[in-house]
C-alpha cells in the first residue's frame, strides 16, 4: 500500500540528487582515486595489446629467426609482468571497489535510519513500515552498485573508447569517421531509450515497496491471521501485490529485450562497416591488410565498453530512482524539533525556581489546548486541565473523546495547534525534546518488548544501569522473583515483541523499565485493561508503587482502578467536562456517574 502522502514528499531536483550522491564519496576519496587509477591501468593494458601485436607483426617478427627466438624469453617476462599488474588491478577494482560501495551503502543506511528516528509520529501515521524498510534495504542495494560501478565503469569506458578511436585515427581517418558516426548513433539511441525507461524503474521500486509492506503487515499480524483462519485471504492479498510487481518487471524486461536486440544490430553494423569499408580502402591501397586486423581487434576492445556504457545508463536509472526516493525521505522535516533557543528542562527549572535545584516537580497545565491530526477535524477543542505536582489524575470518557491525544501532547509526540501545555509553569516547547521526554515515563496497554533478554529490555529505561539497579527496578515492579525462577534468569530471551511471556509479565517488565528511568511524570495508558483479574491485581499494585510520589496521568476504562486517584477528569468532545474526586463526581450525577452505573449498577 502506498503511503497517502507519497505525492506530498519533498521534490528533489536532479542536480541536488547528484550533488548529494557525490558527497558520499568524500570519506573514501583515496579509495576512489586508487580504484580509478587501477581502472586506468586496466584500460591502458587492453589498449596497448593491439599496438604491441602491430609492432611484432610489422617489425619485430621480420627480424632474423635467431634474434626472434633469443628475445622470446624477455618478451614473455614483460608480457607476464604487464598482465600480472592487470590482474592485481582487476582484483583491487573487484574487491575494494565493492567494499567502497558497501561502506557508502552503510553510510546511507545509517543516515536514513537516523532520519527515521528523528521523524515524528505524524510521519509514521501516514507511511507504512514495510515501505520504509524497502527504502532502507532494497533501494540502497541498487545505490551501492551504482556507487561502486558507476565512476569506475564510466571512467574505463570513456578511456577505452576515446583511446581506441584516437589510435584508429592514426591508422585510417575516413574509416574511423564512419565507425565513429555509427557509434554515436548507437550511443544516442541507448541513452534515449534508457531515459524513457526511468519511470519503469521508479514503478518497480514502488511495487517492491508494496510487497515489503504487505509482507510486514501480514507477518506482524500472524496471530490474528491464524486465529481467524484467514491464511488464504492473506495469500490472496500477497499474490495481488506480487502480480503487480511481476507486471512491472515484465514491462521492464520486454523493454530490455528490444533494447538489447537493437544494440546487437548496431554491433553487427560496426563489424559490417569494418569489413566492407576496410575492404574498400584495402582495394584502394589506403589501408594495409594487417591494419584491418588491428581494426578488428580495436572493435572488440571498444564494443565491450560501449555495451558497458549502455548497461551503465540502466544501472544509473535504477540507482538514481532509488537515491531520489532516499533523498526525499532525508528532506522531510520532522514536525517535532527543538525550538530555536530551547534549553534543558532542568536548567529552565533551576532558573525559574532555585528551591528545586533544577528538579522537575511535575505540575502540569493544559491551557485552552486545541489539536487536529489532519488540520481539519479538531480532536481537542479548548481543553483546560491542571494536574498538581505529585498528584494522580485519571482521564475517563468515551472513545475518541481526546484522552490519549491529551497524554500524547505532553511528551510532544505531537504539537498543539493552539494553546499551550506547560510543566512547572514552563511551556514544553521551550525545553529540548530529549530533556522533556527524559522527565516522562509511559506505560501503555500494548507493551513493546525488543527481541533480546529480560535484562536488556529493563535496561532500555537506563542503558548505563548496573545489574544491581536493574534487579532493584525489577523488585519494585514485583517481577524479580519470577525472573530468578527462570532457567536463564535475567538473560532469558523474551522473543519477538515478548512472545514468550504472558501479558502480565510483559507489563511488569515495562513497569520495571520505567522504575529504572525514574521520571517525575508518569503516563499510564490503559495499562491493565488487557489483563486477567489475577494479573491485573499484581500489575495494579506495581503501578501504584510506581505512581507514588510522581505526577501521574491515568487513562482508564475500568473505573475500579482509579477510585483512589486524587482527581478524575472526564474528557468528552475534546474538553474536560467534569473534574473532581470520585465522590464529588458521583454526587453531581453527570457523565462519570453514568459510566459508573454502567459498570457497577446502581
N, C-alpha and C positions, 0 to 999 in steps of 0.2 A: 504494500500500500504506500503510495506516495504521500509525503507529508503535505498537509494542507497548504502550507506557505511556501512550497517549492518555488513558485514564481516570484515570491517576495524576497528570495535570497539576494544579498547584495550583488550587483552587477560588477564584474571584474573585467577590465579592459585587457586586450591581448598583450600590450607592452608591459602592463603590471604583472601579468602572469609570467611572462618571460623573465622579467627582472627578478621576481621573487624566486623563480626556479634557479636562476644562475646564482643567487645569493647562497644557496645550499652547498655550492662547491667551495665556498670560502674556507672552511676548516680543512679542506682536502686539496688545496691548491698544489702542493708539492706532488701529491699522488697523481693528480690530474695531469700536471705538466710532464711527469715521467711517463705516464701512460701514453700521452700524445707523442713523446719522444720515441718510445718503443714502436708506436704506430708508424712514425716517420721512417724508422729503420726498416720496419717490415715492408713498407711500400717501396722504399728505395732498393731493397734487395730484389723484390719482384720486378721492378723496372730495369734493374741492372742486368738481369739474366739474358734477355734478348740481345742486349748490346755486347755482352761477353760472347754469346754464341755467334753474333755477327763478326766480331773480331777474329774468333777462331776459324770460322768458315772462309772468310775473305783474306785473312793474312796468315795467321799462325799455322794452320793446317797445310799451308802451301810451302812451308819450310821443309828442309831435308828430314827424312824419316828418323834419323838418329837424334836430331835436335828435338823432334816432337816427343819421342819416347823418353829422352832424358829429362824432359820438362814435365812429364805427366804426373810424377810424384808431387812436385811443388804445386802444380795446378790442383791436384786432389786435396792437398792440405789447405790451400787458400779457399777453395770452394767449401770444404768441410767447415772451416772456421767461419765463413760467411753464413752458412746455414745453421751453424751452432748458435751464432749471435741471433739469427732469425728465430730459432727455436726458443731461446731464452726470452726474447721479446714477446713471442706468442704466449709463453707461459705467464709472463707478467700481465699482459693485457687480459688474458682469460681469467686468471685467478684474482689478482689485485684490482683489476678493473671492476669485477663483480663485487669484490669486498667493498670497494668505494661506493658502489651503487647501494649495497646493503646498508652501509653506515648512513648514507644520505636518507635512505628509506626509514631507518630507525630514528633519525633526527626529525623527519617529517611526522612520523607516527607519534613521537614524543610531543611535538608542538600541537598536533591535532588532539591528542589525549588531554594535554594541559588545557586546551581551549574548551574541550567538553567539560572539564572540571570547573572552568570559570563560568560557563554559561548558566543562566538562571533557570528556575523551574519552568518558566513560561516556554522556553525553548523545548524542553522535554515534553511539555504538554502537547506541543504541535508536531513533534518529529518522532518517528519510530526508531526504537533501539536497533533493530536489525539493519535499517538503512544507515544509521550512524556507524555500525560495525563494518558494513560494506565499504564505506569510505575509509575506514581505518585499516582495512586489510586488503580487499580486492583492488581498489583504485591505486593504492600505494605500491602494489607489486608492479603494475604497468609503469608507474612513475619511476620506480627503481630501475627497471630495464631501460627506460629512456635515459636516465641519469648516467648509466654505465655505457650503453652502446651508442647513445646519441653523439657526443663530441668525438668519440673515437672513430665510429663509422663514417661520420661526416668528414672528418679530417683525412682518413685513409682514402676514402672515395675521391675526394677532390684532388688529393695529391696524385693518386694513380691516374685519374682521368686527365688532369692537366699535364702530368709528366708524359703520359702516353702520346697525347696529341702533340706536345712540344717536340718529342723525338720523331714522331711520324712526319711532322712538317719538314724535318731535316732530310727525310727520305724522298717524299714527293708531295709537293704542295697541293696540286689540283685534286688528287685522290683523297688526301686528308681533308680538304674542304668539303668534299662530297660526303665523307663519313661524318664529319662534324655536323653538317646540316641534318643528316638522318638522326644523329644522336640528340641534337637539340629538339627536334620534333618529338622524339620518343620521350625525352625528359619532361617536356611541356605537357604532353598528354598525361603522363604519370602523375604529375603534380596536380593537374586539373581534376583528374579522377579521384585522387585521394582527398582533395579539398572537399569535393562533393560528398565524400564518404564520412565526413566528420560527424554529421548528425546521427549516422548509424552507430558510431562508436559511443556517442553520448547516450543514445537509446539503449544500447547494450548494457552500459553501466547502470542505468536506471532499472532495467529489468532484472539484473543481477542483484541489485539492492532489494527489489521486491521479493526475490526468492529468500534472501537472508532475513528479511522482515517476517515473511510467512513462517520460516523455519523457527526463528526465535519465538514468535508468538505461539506456535503450536507446541514446541518442546517446553517452553516456560509454563504452559498450562496443561501439561500432560496428565496431571492427576484429575483435572476437571474433564478432560477428553475421555479418559478411561472410565470415570465414574458415570458418564452418560452413554458410554459405549459408542462414541462418535468418531472412532478411528477412520471409518470410511469417508466421513464428511471432511475431516482434516486432510486426508489423502487427496480428495477431490479438489479442495482449495489449493493444495500444493501443486497438483497437476496443472491447474489453471495458470498459476504463475509460471510454472516450468514451461508450459507450452508457449506462453507469450515470449519467454526468453528464447526458446528454440526458434520461434518465428523471426525474431530479430537477427539471430545467428544465421539462419538460412538465407535471409536477405543479404547479410554481410558476406556469406560465402559465395552466393551467386554473383555478387558484385566482384568479389575477389577472383572468381573463376574467369569472368570476362576480361578483367583487368590483366591477369597474368597471361591469358591467351593472346591478347593484343601485344603484350610485351614480347612474347615468344616470336610473334610475327615480325616485330621490329628487329629483333636479334637476327632472324633469318634474313631480313633486308640488309643488315650490315654485312653479313657474310657474302650475300649476293653481290652487293656493291663492291666488296673487296675483290672477289673473283672476276666479275665482269669488267669493272673499272681497271683492276690491276692487269687483266689480260690485254685490255686495250692499250695501256701505257707500256706494257712489255713489248707489244707488237710495234708501237711507235718508237721503241728504243729509249723511252724516257724512264724506264724502271727495269732494274735487273731482277731475274727470277729469284735470286737469294733474298733480295729486298722484299719481294712479295711474301716470302716465307716469314720474314720478320714482321710484316704487316699482320699476318695471320696470328702470330704469337701475341702481338700487342692487342689485337681484338680480344683474344682470350683474357688478357690482363685487365682491360678496361670494361669489358662487358660485365664481368663479375661485379665490380664496384658500381656500375650503372644499375644493375639489379639490386644491389645492396642499398643504393641511394633511394631507389623506388620503394623498397621494403621499409627503409627508414621513414619515409613520409607516412606510411601506415602506422609504424610504431610511434611516430611523433603525434599523430592524431589521437591514438589511444592514450598515450601519456598526457597529452595536452588536455584531453577531455577529463581525465582523472584529476589532474592537477588543478584544473579550473574549479571542479567541484570542491577540492581540498581548500582552495583559496577562498571560495565563497563561505565556507564554514569559519575559516580564520577571520574573515571580515565581519562576522556577526558581532555586534556589540552586546555584551551582557546587559540585561535590564537592571541588574543589581550590581552596582560598583561603589567603591569608596568615593564619597564626595570630595571635591577639592578642599583641602584643609581638614579632612577627617582625622580624628585622633583616637588613641586607645581609650576605651570606655573607663578604665581605671584612672587614667590621667585626668579625664574630664571630671570624674567623681572627686578626685583629690583636689582639683582646682575649685570645684563648686562647694564642697564641704570638707574642711580639714579634719573634722572629728571622725570621719570614717576611714581615714588613712588610705583612701583610694579603693576601699572595699565596696563593691556593689551591694546595696541593701535590698534592692529588688522591688521598689514601689513602681507600679505600672499604671499608666493612664492612657486611655484612648479618648481623644478629643475630636468630636464631630467627624469621625472617620468615614470616608466613602471609598468604595473599591469596586472595580469591574474587571473581570478576566478578559473580556473581549472588547472593552471600550464602549460597549453598548448597554447591556443589562447590568445594573448595579446590584451586587450581592450585598454590600453593606451600604446603608443609606443614612448616614449621620449617626453612627454608633458612638455612644459615650459609655465609658466604663472606668472605674477606679478600683485598683487592687492594692490595698495597703501592703507595705513590706512585711514579709514573714507570714502573710495570711494565705488561706486556701479559698479560692473562689471557683465554684463549679458553674459550667455553662451548660444549660439544657435548652431544649426547644426542638422544633420539627426539623427533619432532614431538609437541607437546602436553606436553612434559616440564616446561616453565616457563622456557625460555631467554629468549624475547622478553619475557615478563612480568617476569622479573628485571631486565632492562635498562629496561623502561618505568617501573619503580618509582623508579629513580634520579633522573630529572628530574621526578618527581612527576606523571607523566601519570595515574597512579592512586596512591592512598594505601594503605599496608599495612593489613591487617585486625588484625594483631598483630605484635609485634616491632618492630624499628627498622632504618632504613638511615641510615648516617652518612658524612659526608665530613670527613676530618681530625679525627675524633672529635666532630663536630658533627651532631646529629640534623638531617636535612634539613628537618624540619617547623619548626625554629627559624629557618630562613632564609626570606627573601622568595622567592616563586616566581620572580620576574624575575631576581634575582641568582643563584639556583641554576641556572636554565637558561642564563644567560649563561656559566656556567663549564663547560657541557657542550656538545659538538658531536656531531651524529649524522649518519652516512652510511648510508642504507638501500638495500636491494635495489631497491625501487620508487622511483626518483628522481622528484621532482616539480619540474618547471621551470615558472615562470609565463610566461604569454603576453606576452613582451616581448623585449628584446635580451639578448645574452650578458652585456653589461656590467651590466645591471640585475639579472640572475639571480645573478651572482657577488657584486654589491654587497649582496645580500639578507643576507649574513653580517655586513655592517657598512655600514649605509645612508649614513653620512657619509664613507666611504672616498674617497680621491683616485684619479684614474686610474692613478697610479703604483703605489699599493697594490693596486689590482685586477689590474693586469698582473703584479705580483710574485707575487700569490697564484696566478694562472694559470700562471706559470712553475714554481712549486713543485709544481703539480698536473700538470705536463707536458702542458699544453693550449695554452700561449701561441702556439707556432709554428703549430699548426693554425688558431687563431683569426686570426692575422695573414694566413694564406693565403686566408681568405675575402674575398669582394669587399667586404663592408661591415665586415670586421674585428669589433671588439667591439660594433659597432652592428647586427650581424646578428640578425634576428628568429628566435627558436627555434621559433615556432608553439605551438599549444596543447599543453601538457604536454611540450614539447620534441620535437614530432613530426618536425621537420626534421633532427634529429640522431640519430646512432646511439646504441646503449645505452652503449658505452664512452665516447663523447664526453659524454653526459649525466652519467655517473658522475664524470668528471674535472671537469666544471663544478661538480658538487655538492661535490667534494673541495676545489676552489678556494674555494668559498663558506665551507667550514669553516676552511681555512687563513686566510682573511681574518678570520674571527671569532676565531681564535687561542684556543680554550678549553684549559683544563688537563686536562680529562677528555674522552675520546673513546669513542663507542659505534659500532661497525661491525656493522650488522645484515645479514648475508648480502650484503655489498656487491659481491661478484664472482660470485655463483652463477648469474646470468642471462647472463653474457658468454661470448663465444667465447674460445678459448685465447689468441689474439694480444691481444685487448682486455683479457683478464684479466691478462696479464703487465704491460701498461702501467699498468692501474689498480692492480694489486698493488704495483708499485713506488711509485706515488703514495701509496698507503695506508701503506706502510712509512715513507716520508718524513714523512707526516702524524703517524704514531704516535710518532715519535722524540721522546723527552723528555716524553711525555704519558702519563698513566694511561689505559689502553685496555682496554675490554671488547669482545671479538670474538665474534660468533655466526657459526658456520660449519659447513656440512655437508661441504665439501671439506677434508678433513684436511690435504691438501698445503699449504694456505695458512696453517696455524697451527703448523707444526712448530717454527718459531723463536720461538713465544710463550714468555714466562718461565714460565708455568704454564698448565695445562689443567684446567678443572673440568667434570666430567661431571654434568649435571643430568638427573635421572630421577625421575619421581614427585613432583616438587615439592621435591626435596632435592639437595644436592651429594653424590653417592655415591662419587666418586673425585676426587682432586686431586693434581696433581704435574706434573712435566715429561713431555715425550713419551716419553723413555727409561724413566722410572720407571713410567709407566702401562703401557707395553708389557711391562715386567718383571713387573708383578703379574698380567698376563693376565686382566683383567676386562672391563668393558663397553667401554672405549676400545680395548683390544686387539682385541676382536671387531669393532668398527666399522672399525678399521684393516685387518684381514684382509679384510673385505667389500669395501673399496675397492681394496686393493692386492695381495690374495692373500697367501699365506704367505711 
